[in-house]
């Protein structure tokens, strides 16, 4: 508890000018799966256990793609919540530029975020014109495939150690009545899986040229042709994955109905809630077992401006609390994500999280698409992916041509 007291001492100093009276803070987020709910409960418990403020939970069911328009329209429409989850990156760019979001630079300075947050790119994603507008709370990497030991045992084949071995095992999974690849029918899921395949199959250099430099020639080139061919294969592997939400697809792997799922490490939280043990019940392969890297996606909390100094003081107390060591450990262990600070003890983390921490320590990290592409470009790519993944007649070549055209106009 002493960690939190230290954190709060910092912010109490900040709030000296304004008596910090109890406030009901409405917090919006899209964490509604079992693992996500367990994790966000740690934030709520920390706020109510260490301040006089109340956490009014504003969970929005569905994916980020459902929740973000609701969150953004409330802020623009003059009915702002007091705090909200968004992804690291550019999702709040226009809200910040419109002057609607609270500047947290004084909290960041008092808490030493510049020295604490690792990698510093997470804080860079919160910074606009030299001011800090969000509190990064975790690192989630998309770069994982989750493999069901039961499904491969039932199919009489070994658990793969990389993407090619998975492709080779798919027919045995199908023969055993398994869904080779679990995939929820939402654009962000097929788009996310495509991004993971791009890094593993096109390679880091080609991926960086396309996703960071927005090089349309590379997007139209031979490396990405291989990615689209592999994605067409994966589409066939996921043909019978008739679920919507990502955690329903994860459940297909947890129950052994599906062999694998390409999904971010928030899937970890579902395996934990199901009491499954990494290395015994399931295997996680970073970078599809091809490139051991992690991408620095994840979540940050933003605080829409309120016309009330007491609420603002409470918002700043919450921002500081989210990065305090004890809250970082308690939240991330439940969320399956990595903490944004390197000075915390995650010995309790399971094998998969430990793999992620080891990769993070080597510096083998890449930005997440949300950090490099605008929400508009991301949306266009998601639209392409949902059409391609749902239409077996949509050829890999045609999809690649449209993808390259989107990258050519990407901002
Ligand atoms: C991501 C978010 C994660 C995870 C996932 C599925 O955008 O960063 O925290 O919860 O959505 O809901």
Boltz pocket constraint, residues with backbone or C-beta under 6 A from the ligand:
constraints:
  - pocket:
      binder: B
      contacts: [[A, 30], [A, 31], [A, 36], [A, 62], [A, 63], [A, 64], [A, 86], [A, 87], [A, 140], [A, 246], [A, 266], [A, 297], [A, 298], [A, 299]]
      max_distance: 6.0
